[in-house]
Amino acid sequence: MSFFFCLSFSLSHTHSELTEVVFVIQSQRISYHAQRAQQSREHLFHQAQTLNQDLPDVLFLHELSAYEGNWGILPALPRLAEDYCQSSLWVYFLEEETVIDLARLLQVLARFSSGREWFLGRALRDEAATIIHHYAFSEEPASFSYPDFAAGWALSCVLVKRLASYMKYEPPKSDFTIDLKHEIALYIWEEGRGPALTPVYHFCSELHGSPNTEHCASTVSSFLPSCGKPVAREDIFVAVKTCQKFHSDRVSVVKKTWAKDAALLEYYSDISDPAIPTVDLGVPNTERGHCAKTFAILRRFAWGGVTGAPWLLLVDDDTLISLNRLRRLLRCYNPGEAVSIGERYGYGLTNGGYSYLSGGAGMVFSRVTVSRILSSGCSCYSPDAPDDMVLGKCLSRLGLPVTHSPQFHQARPDDYPKELLVRQSPVSFHKHWNINPIAVYHQWLMDGREAFHHLLTRERKQEL
């Protein structure tokens, strides 16, 4: 039975010591995110000084080792157990946007016996069985809870040590990391042999300073960071991968929804269709992966002279995307760096694997990244290899970071908790299966003025 452990008590002056807690910021290597992580660390240090306590250990996840796979958390547990849990009682994970009230957090943690295995966080639950969670708990999806990373989450060091040892002989069953927070919870739960997530009322994912957050030990600084003026429409070159059999249905959806917001867009198909128009790259269509087509697009972008835009957006013909939100997101990144942004997945992370961007959610690359990939000799091992995974392996081999944005989505809105989506200002969704894609675009990807104009136009048509 799930419950809020902390609902039944009021916080007192009892608290843990800061030296008993190791803070791990789920940071990323690209400069913008590294800067955000540093700001978060400084905020924690400032509070510690205000409380007249020694500065705590505040670690950047991306700096725990040279291995990029540490973002999957589980690969980092042995290091945390060996180097930090020998003298500490808790490991508290937070995202760059998580705002901690240190005094209140210490009071919350003091209510839990650190000698037990605890897995604490704000609980998320699936309303229905979903493909991104491999249809787990299909008979009762809401029976399993997993942590909202933005609200922060904690593991007792007793649990961290046991998990670090357990991983040596029982790694995760799946090689793929798709939704990290759900897979972490599944691994810890161990089909009932380990602890389930204990929901904590004081771990909050509301915006910092919002009403009714006085009880919160954690809040969130922002859901869509503001970094100045959005990048220009002409700075993004959009490449849509399609094929002849989808020209009439999928491409028509693109044209009815988000294509109007693109200044530079080309459709790449297996035939030249002047009615769209499409570009035939001379690459036959494949039923599975589209590696050969993707690499042909990369070469056309970098060397074909069709554009000088600093950003390349690669999408499928059944990807729904908000280019206006993408422009606001990209203003935070330096196109002079080797930037790759999208929904980050992983393959074989507990065994020296690599990260990659899920193709259907949309993959964004700076021109610098594309040039580095092509000049390195990276290539497809077969024309129908999965392009997103091949690119991920290339980036790993080159030592280039893969940057995760929670605003990109490989699946449909129905496959994610609604409380996550409403605060994210989503950039993309993928798949037309069992949905009305145009209605999904209007509901989830249109901004205020655009949505109002659409509603007004629809009402006028109904009047006529």
Disulfide bonds with the S-S distance in Angstrom:
Cys85-Cys157 2.13
Cys204-Cys216 2.05
Cys227-Cys332 2.00
Cys291-Cys380 2.12
